[in-house]
Amino acid sequence: MVTTASYRYWFILAGILIVSFLINITFGSVRIPFSQILYILTGGIPENPAWKSIVLDFRLTKALTCILAGSALATGGLLMQTLFRNPLAGPDVLGLTSGASLAVAVLIMLGNSLLPWLTGSFSITIAASLGAGLLFLIIIALSRSVNDHASLLLIGLMIGALTAALVSILQFTSRASDQQYYLVWTFGSLGGLSWAELTILAVFSLSGCLLAFQLIKPLNTWLLGDQYARSLGINIQRSRLIIIISTAMLTGSVTAFCGPIAFVGLAVPHLTRLLINTMNHKPLLPAVSMGGASFMLLCDTLAQLPGSGYIIPINAVTSLAGAPVVIWVIVKSRRLHI
């Protein structure tokens, strides 16, 4: 049951999301008056025609990318923390991000030498999708034969270690220019998506979120143990499969289009619980989703260094913004709660 207090917190989070969105589209290397930005968003013609292209084709798409990516990663992180009952689990714990990174590394460090025309942004997106998809199929196959969640978690960590080792070998044997190209990709990027790419990202991320909302009852019972879940008629294997599919859609789509973005899925669920002190996923899931979107918007605003032409890698900002807060939460509560 969703309480009145939960609705109040939803309104607070929705307000933070709207303010974060407006702040994000206001700042940039080109100074545009806020009144003109609102005029453009409502269909008006600005004083400077170039401003319309900047707002609609760059700032708006980037802000919407932040919302979709932040929401997807935060939701995926909550699903994994609940599934494994581990407060340090994140959306990449099953190795999906590692699979995408390995595929991109192969494309950049081998494909750039053999077939240079393959290493465009679209090819990188396809490679990341295929890499995450292949790891997803492996995890699905293993989940059918592994009944212990801890074993599945350990398998995911080992897959991540294997892919990291293969990437290290590729980096050691590749050219410096290819290494730099791959390194830049690992920093993560929220800009540069076209409206067509943004639509694809929206379809996969929103589908993953909707699938997660169908899992509220299994997620709530999961916290009390497998035996309790079975006593309530929850199909453990089927629910775990759907959770993995949902997380794969959320994590894989964001990694494919934005690169590996760290820390959002780990930090945001804990930060949201500071506001909504509940274990009930019915109010928690939408709150985490809105919190992730706001967190990503604010981090992207900080990454732009307002007033300068420099842009800090988004991965650096998410870690700098989230790590101290999680440390504070651990120290204050003496332990992390799921």
C-alpha positions as CSV (number, residue, x, y, z in Angstrom):
1,M,0.0,0.0,0.0
2,V,1.3,3.4,-1.0
3,T,1.0,5.9,1.9
4,T,0.2,9.6,1.7
5,A,3.8,10.3,2.7
6,S,5.0,8.4,-0.3
7,Y,2.9,10.6,-2.6
8,R,4.4,13.7,-1.0
9,Y,7.9,12.4,-1.6
10,W,7.0,11.6,-5.2
11,F,6.0,15.2,-5.7
12,I,9.3,16.4,-4.1
13,L,11.3,14.1,-6.4
14,A,9.2,15.2,-9.4
15,G,9.9,18.8,-8.5
16,I,13.6,18.1,-8.2
17,L,13.5,16.4,-11.6
18,I,11.9,19.3,-13.3
19,V,14.3,21.8,-11.7
20,S,17.3,19.7,-12.7
21,F,16.0,19.4,-16.2
22,L,15.6,23.2,-16.6
23,I,19.1,23.8,-15.0
24,N,20.6,21.3,-17.4
25,I,19.3,22.8,-20.6
26,T,20.2,26.3,-19.4
27,F,23.9,25.8,-19.1
28,G,26.3,25.3,-22.0
29,S,29.2,26.8,-23.9
30,V,26.8,29.2,-25.6
31,R,24.9,31.5,-23.3
32,I,21.2,31.6,-24.1
33,P,18.7,33.5,-22.0
34,F,16.4,31.3,-20.0
35,S,13.4,33.1,-21.3
36,Q,14.5,32.3,-24.9
37,I,15.0,28.7,-24.0
38,L,11.4,28.5,-22.7
39,Y,10.2,30.3,-25.8
40,I,12.0,27.7,-28.0
41,L,10.6,24.8,-26.0
42,T,7.1,26.1,-26.5
43,G,7.5,26.4,-30.2
44,G,8.5,30.0,-30.6
45,I,11.2,31.5,-32.9
46,P,14.1,32.9,-30.9
47,E,16.0,36.1,-31.4
48,N,19.0,34.2,-32.8
49,P,17.9,31.3,-35.2
50,A,21.0,29.3,-34.2
51,W,19.7,29.0,-30.6
52,K,16.8,26.9,-31.7
53,S,19.2,24.2,-33.2
54,I,21.4,24.3,-30.1
55,V,18.4,23.8,-27.7
56,L,16.4,21.3,-29.7
57,D,19.1,19.3,-31.4
58,F,21.8,19.2,-28.6
59,R,20.7,20.4,-25.2
60,L,17.2,18.8,-25.2
61,T,18.4,15.5,-26.6
62,K,21.2,15.4,-24.0
63,A,18.9,16.2,-21.2
64,L,16.4,13.5,-22.3
65,T,19.3,11.1,-22.6
66,C,20.3,11.9,-19.0
67,I,16.7,11.2,-17.8
68,L,16.5,7.9,-19.6
69,A,20.0,6.7,-18.7
70,G,19.8,7.8,-15.0
71,S,16.4,6.2,-14.6
72,A,17.4,3.0,-16.3
73,L,20.7,2.5,-14.3
74,A,19.1,3.4,-11.0
75,T,16.2,1.0,-11.6
76,G,18.6,-1.8,-12.7
77,G,20.7,-1.2,-9.6
78,L,17.7,-1.5,-7.3
79,L,16.7,-4.8,-9.0
80,M,20.2,-6.3,-8.6
81,Q,20.5,-5.2,-4.9
82,T,17.1,-6.8,-4.2
83,L,17.8,-10.0,-6.3
84,F,21.1,-10.7,-4.6
85,R,20.2,-9.0,-1.3
86,N,23.5,-7.3,-1.5
87,P,23.8,-3.5,-1.0
88,L,26.9,-3.3,-3.1
89,A,25.4,-4.9,-6.2
90,G,24.9,-2.7,-9.3
91,P,23.3,-3.0,-12.7
92,D,26.6,-4.2,-14.2
93,V,27.1,-7.0,-11.6
94,L,26.1,-9.7,-14.1
95,G,28.8,-8.7,-16.5
96,L,26.6,-7.1,-19.2
97,T,28.6,-3.8,-19.2
98,S,31.9,-5.9,-19.3
99,G,30.5,-7.8,-22.4
100,A,29.7,-4.5,-24.1
101,S,33.1,-3.1,-23.3
102,L,34.9,-6.2,-24.6
103,A,33.0,-6.0,-27.9
104,V,33.8,-2.4,-28.3
105,A,37.5,-3.0,-27.5
106,V,37.6,-5.7,-30.2
107,L,36.0,-3.4,-32.7
108,I,38.3,-0.4,-31.9
109,M,41.6,-2.2,-31.4
110,L,41.3,-4.9,-34.0
111,G,38.7,-3.5,-36.4
112,N,40.4,-0.1,-36.6
113,S,43.6,-1.9,-37.9
114,L,41.8,-4.2,-40.3
115,L,38.7,-2.3,-41.4
116,P,38.9,1.4,-40.3
117,W,35.6,2.2,-41.8
118,L,33.9,0.0,-39.2
119,T,34.7,2.1,-36.2
120,G,32.1,4.8,-36.5
121,S,29.7,5.7,-33.7
122,F,26.9,3.6,-35.1
123,S,29.2,0.6,-35.3
124,I,30.3,1.0,-31.7
125,T,26.7,1.1,-30.6
126,I,26.0,-2.1,-32.5
127,A,29.1,-3.8,-31.1
128,A,28.2,-2.8,-27.5
129,S,24.7,-4.1,-28.1
130,L,25.9,-7.4,-29.4
131,G,28.5,-7.8,-26.6
132,A,25.9,-7.1,-23.9
133,G,23.4,-9.4,-25.7
134,L,25.9,-12.3,-25.9
135,L,26.6,-12.0,-22.1
136,F,22.9,-11.8,-21.5
137,L,22.4,-15.2,-23.3
138,I,25.2,-16.7,-21.2
139,I,23.7,-15.5,-18.0
140,I,20.3,-16.7,-18.9
141,A,21.7,-20.2,-19.7
142,L,23.6,-20.2,-16.4
143,S,20.6,-19.0,-14.4
144,R,18.6,-22.0,-15.4
145,S,21.2,-24.4,-13.9
146,V,22.3,-22.3,-10.9
147,N,19.8,-22.1,-8.1
148,D,21.9,-20.2,-5.7
149,H,21.8,-16.4,-6.1
150,A,25.3,-16.0,-4.5
151,S,26.7,-18.4,-7.1
152,L,25.1,-16.4,-9.9
153,L,26.6,-13.2,-8.5
154,L,30.0,-14.8,-8.3
155,I,29.7,-16.0,-11.9
156,G,28.9,-12.5,-13.0
157,L,31.9,-11.1,-11.2
158,M,34.2,-13.8,-12.8
159,I,32.8,-13.0,-16.2
160,G,33.7,-9.4,-15.6
161,A,37.2,-10.3,-14.5
162,L,37.7,-12.5,-17.7
163,T,36.5,-9.7,-20.0
164,A,38.7,-7.2,-18.2
165,A,41.7,-9.5,-18.8
166,L,40.9,-9.8,-22.5
167,V,40.6,-6.1,-22.8
168,S,43.9,-5.6,-21.1
169,I,45.5,-8.0,-23.6
170,L,44.0,-6.1,-26.5
171,Q,45.2,-2.8,-25.0
172,F,48.7,-4.2,-24.6
173,T,48.9,-5.3,-28.2
174,S,47.1,-2.4,-29.9
175,R,48.3,1.0,-31.1
176,A,48.3,4.0,-28.8
177,S,45.7,5.9,-30.9
178,D,43.3,2.9,-30.6
179,Q,43.9,2.7,-26.9
180,Q,43.1,6.4,-26.5
181,Y,39.9,6.0,-28.6
182,Y,38.7,3.2,-26.4
183,L,39.7,5.1,-23.2
184,V,37.5,8.0,-24.3
185,W,34.6,5.7,-24.9
186,T,34.9,4.2,-21.3
187,F,34.6,7.7,-19.9
188,G,30.9,7.7,-20.9
189,S,29.0,10.3,-22.9
190,L,25.5,11.6,-22.7
191,G,25.7,13.9,-25.7
192,G,25.7,13.3,-29.4
193,L,22.6,11.1,-29.7
194,S,20.3,11.9,-32.6
195,W,16.5,11.9,-32.2
196,A,16.4,8.4,-33.9
197,E,19.0,7.0,-31.5
198,L,17.2,8.6,-28.6
199,T,14.0,6.9,-29.6
200,I,15.6,3.5,-29.6
201,L,17.1,4.1,-26.2
202,A,13.7,5.3,-24.9
203,V,12.0,2.1,-26.2
204,F,14.4,-0.2,-24.5
205,S,14.9,1.7,-21.3
206,L,11.1,2.4,-20.8
207,S,10.3,-1.3,-21.6
208,G,12.8,-2.4,-19.0
209,C,11.3,0.0,-16.4
210,L,7.8,-1.2,-17.2
211,L,8.9,-4.8,-16.9
212,A,10.4,-3.9,-13.5
213,F,7.1,-2.5,-12.3
214,Q,5.5,-5.8,-13.0
215,L,7.8,-7.4,-10.5
216,I,6.8,-5.5,-7.4
217,K,5.3,-8.5,-5.5
218,P,8.2,-10.8,-6.3
219,L,10.7,-8.1,-5.3
220,N,9.0,-7.5,-2.0
221,T,8.9,-11.2,-1.1
222,W,12.5,-11.7,-2.3
223,L,13.8,-9.6,0.6
224,L,12.3,-12.2,3.1
225,G,14.0,-15.2,1.5
226,D,13.3,-17.8,-1.2
227,Q,11.3,-20.1,1.1
228,Y,8.9,-17.3,2.1
229,A,8.6,-16.3,-1.6
230,R,7.7,-19.9,-2.5
231,S,5.1,-20.0,0.3
232,L,3.4,-17.1,-1.3
233,G,3.3,-18.8,-4.7
234,I,6.2,-16.9,-6.3
235,N,7.9,-18.8,-9.1
236,I,11.5,-18.3,-8.2
237,Q,13.1,-19.3,-11.5
238,R,10.6,-17.3,-13.6
239,S,10.8,-14.2,-11.4
240,R,14.6,-14.3,-11.5
241,L,14.6,-14.7,-15.3
242,I,12.4,-11.6,-15.7
243,I,14.5,-9.6,-13.3
244,I,17.6,-10.5,-15.3
245,I,15.8,-9.6,-18.6
246,S,14.7,-6.3,-17.3
247,T,18.2,-5.4,-16.0
248,A,19.7,-6.5,-19.3
249,M,17.4,-4.2,-21.2
250,L,18.1,-1.3,-18.9
251,T,21.9,-1.7,-18.6
252,G,22.6,-2.9,-22.2
253,S,20.7,-0.1,-23.9
254,V,22.4,2.6,-21.8
255,T,25.9,1.1,-22.3
256,A,25.3,0.8,-26.0
257,F,24.4,4.4,-26.6
258,C,26.2,6.2,-23.7
259,G,29.1,3.9,-22.8
260,P,29.7,2.4,-19.4
261,I,28.5,4.9,-16.8
262,A,29.5,4.0,-13.3
263,F,28.1,4.5,-9.8
264,V,24.5,5.6,-10.6
265,G,23.0,2.2,-10.1
266,L,24.9,1.7,-6.9
267,A,24.4,5.1,-5.2
268,V,20.9,6.2,-6.2
269,P,18.9,3.4,-4.5
270,H,20.6,4.2,-1.2
271,L,20.2,7.9,-1.6
272,T,16.5,7.5,-2.4
273,R,16.0,5.4,0.7
274,L,17.2,8.5,2.7
275,L,14.1,10.2,1.5
276,I,11.7,7.3,1.4
277,N,12.4,5.0,4.3
278,T,10.7,1.9,3.0
279,M,11.5,-1.5,1.6
280,N,8.2,-1.6,-0.3
281,H,9.1,-1.5,-4.0
282,K,5.7,-0.1,-5.0
283,P,6.7,3.5,-3.8
284,L,10.4,2.8,-4.0
285,L,10.7,1.9,-7.7
286,P,9.2,5.1,-9.2
287,A,11.1,7.1,-6.6
288,V,14.4,5.5,-7.5
289,S,13.6,6.0,-11.2
290,M,13.0,9.8,-10.7
291,G,16.0,10.0,-8.4
292,G,18.3,8.4,-11.0
293,A,17.1,10.8,-13.7
294,S,17.7,13.9,-11.4
295,F,21.1,12.6,-10.3
296,M,22.2,12.2,-13.9
297,L,21.0,15.6,-14.9
298,L,22.8,17.3,-12.0
299,C,26.0,15.3,-12.7
300,D,25.9,16.3,-16.4
301,T,25.4,19.9,-15.4
302,L,28.5,19.7,-13.2
303,A,30.4,18.0,-15.9
304,Q,29.9,21.0,-18.2
305,L,31.8,23.3,-15.9
306,P,29.3,26.2,-16.3
307,G,31.2,29.3,-17.5
308,S,33.9,27.4,-19.3
309,G,34.3,25.4,-22.5
310,Y,35.6,22.2,-20.8
311,I,33.6,19.1,-20.2
312,I,34.6,16.6,-17.5
313,P,34.0,12.9,-18.2
314,I,30.6,11.9,-16.8
315,N,32.0,8.9,-15.0
316,A,34.3,11.1,-13.0
317,V,31.4,13.3,-11.9
318,T,29.1,10.5,-11.0
319,S,31.8,8.9,-8.8
320,L,32.8,12.2,-7.2
321,A,29.2,13.1,-6.5
322,G,28.0,9.7,-5.3
323,A,30.9,8.1,-3.4
324,P,31.1,10.6,-0.5
325,V,27.3,10.3,0.1
326,V,27.3,6.5,0.2
327,I,30.3,6.6,2.6
328,W,28.3,9.0,4.8
329,V,25.3,6.7,4.7
330,I,27.4,3.7,5.7
331,V,29.0,5.6,8.6
332,K,25.7,7.1,9.8
333,S,23.7,3.9,9.7
334,R,26.7,1.6,10.5
335,R,25.4,-0.7,7.8
336,L,23.7,-0.6,4.4
337,H,20.1,-1.8,4.3
338,I,18.3,-3.5,1.4
